[in-house]
Amino acid sequence: MTGAAHRIGGGLGDLSIPIHGLCKSLHSGQDRMPGPARRTGIGMHCAHHRPKRPMATKRHTLRWTAVERKHITDSLNTLLANYQVHYQKLRNYHWNVTGGDFFDIHENLELQYTEAQENIDLIAERIRVFQERPLSTYAEYLKESTLKEDSTVPKSDQMMKNLLADYVTLVDLLSETVELALELSDSGTERMVKGFIEQLEKHHWMLTSFTK
């Protein structure tokens, strides 16, 4: 007997059947299988006749061109500029708040600007992952940012209103970056930015409750 063979053991003794002959007999035997097995084809495919899965072709970030990297880093630099302006506003209000709510606001804003500082660092490092330069001067931040500086010292209730407006603008920008990341299959940026959105949503809820 020539070619590869399957050896089938049983009470009737060993039978050597060429592999192609066995496959042919299995496939031709489908018509004699019970209905469910015939419809699903269960057990009817030997290894070398099993259909192959198509290979995934989606491009990940390490295969991007310079143009693709620039696309996402422009969006991230816009976020970076706005976060920096927001961060400095938090510091301003933290230092200068007065009144009966001083301790509550002073301590809460310290938590917020510490968190914002960490997020700024993450955004800048994400830009460097794509071999681009994060904006690094306040002149650049103020030129790029939608948010504006506050050089005044408003009353504490106005401070809270100003921060609530900042949160809305930041979440708008973050959501646009998430959409872009999804289009580009950039799961790292998507995951990072969604975390920032969750933080700001919580701050918005807490300050809204505080000001009622």
N, C-alpha and C positions, 0 to 999 in steps of 0.2 A: 504494500500500500504506500502511495507517495503522498507528500505534502503533510501539513500539520493535521493532527487528529485529536479528537476528544476521546477519552477512555471513560466509558460509562460502566459503572459497577452495579451489580445487583444479583438477585438470586438466580438469574438465568445465565450467569457468567459474564465475562468482560466482553464488550463489543467495541471495536475501534471503528470510528466513523470520521471521514475527512471533515474538517471544520466547515468548509463551504457547503458540503452536503448536509451537515447538521443544520446550518443556518437556513438552507433552502427548505428542508423539511419543517423547520419551525415556522417560517413565514408562510409556507403553503398550508400549514396546519391551522392557520388563523380561522379559516372558514369553518373548521369543525369545532372551534372553541365556543363556550357558552357566550350568550349575547354580551354581557358586561365586559368580559375579558376581550372579546373581539373588538368592541367599540373603543376601548381604552388602549388596546395593544399591549397590556401588561404582560411582561415576560417574553414578548415576541421579538425584542431587539437584542442581538448579541453585541459584544463590545465594539467590533469593527463596523457594524451597521448602525450604531447609535448616532442620532443626529447631533452635530456639533453646535455649541452655543456661539453666537457672534461675539467677537471681542469688543470691549468698550473702547470708544474713540474720543471721549470727552477730554479736552485739554485742561490740565491743572495749572496752577499759577507758576510753577517752576518751568513751564514750557512757554510762557508768554513772551511776546515780542516787546520791544521797548515802547512801542505805541500803546499796547495793552496795559503795560505797567503804569505808564503816564496817566492813562484814563482813570484808574482807581486812585492814584496818589494825588491827583488834582482834587478829587472829592475829599480825600482824607486831610489834605492841607487846609481846605475850607473848614472842616470840622475842627482842626487844630487851632486855627485862628479864632474861631468863635468860642471854643472852650477856654482859650487863654484870656479873652476879654471877660468872659463870665467868671473865671477864676479870680481875676483881680477885683471884680465887683464884689465877690464874696469876701475877699480880704478887707476891702474898704468898709463894708457894712459890719463885718466882724469887729474891726477895730473901733468903729465910730458910733455904733448903736448906743442909744441911751433910753432911759425910761424904766417903767416897772417891769417890762419884759426883758430887761437887759440880759440876765443870766441865761434864760431859755434860748434867746436868739443868739447870743454870743457863743454858747456852747454848740448849738446846732450848726451854725455857720462854719465853725472850725471843722466839724465832721465833714461838711459838704466840700469845703475847699481842699481838705486833705484827699478826699475821694477824687475831686476834679483834677488835682495835681497828678495822681496816679493814672488817671485816664489820659491825660495829656501825654505822659511818658509812653503809654501803650500805643497811642496813635502815632507818635513820632517814630517809635521803633518799628511799627508796622510799615510806615513809609520807607524806612531804611531796608526792610526786607525786600522791597521792590527796587532797591538800588537808586532811589531818588532822594532828594534833600528835603527834610522837613523845614518849613518856615521857622525862623529862629530869632527874629527881632520883633519888637513891638511895632515898629514902623510897618513891617510886613503884615502883622496881625491886624492892625487897625485898617489897613488898606483892603484886606481880604474879608474881614469879618462883617457879617450882617448886624450883629449885636454892637451896641455903642457903649463907650465908656460912660461912667457916671462920676463926674468930678465933684458932685455935691454931697451933702450929708442929709438925706431926707429923713423924715420921721419914720419910726420903725414900721408902721403899717404900710407906708409907701415903699419902703425897702422890700417888703414881702410881695407887694404887687409887681414891682420891677422884676424880682426873681421869678415869679410865676410866668411872666411874659417871656423871660429868657428860656425857661423850660420848654415852652411851646415852640419857640424858634429852634432850639437845639434838637428837639424830637423830630421836627420837620426835616431838618438837615440830616439827621441820623437815619431817618426812614428812607430818604433819597439814596443814601449810601448803601443801605441794605438792598434796595432794589437793583442798584448797579452791581453790587457784589453777586447777587443771584444771577443776573444776566451773564456775568463773566465766570461763573462757577468758582467764585472766591469764597470758599467756606470759612477760612480763617477770619477774614474781615467781617463776614456776615455774623459769625458767632460773637466776635468781640463787640461789635456795634449794637447787637441786640441786647447784650448785657448792659450797655450804657443806657439804652432806652428804658429798660426795667428800673434802673436806679432813678432816673429822672421822673418817671411816672410816679414812683413812690414819693419822691420829694414834693411833687406837685400836689398829690393827695394830702400829705401831711401839712404843708403850708396853707393849703386851701382850708383845711379843718381848723388850723390855728387862727386864721384871720376871720372866722365867722363869729 
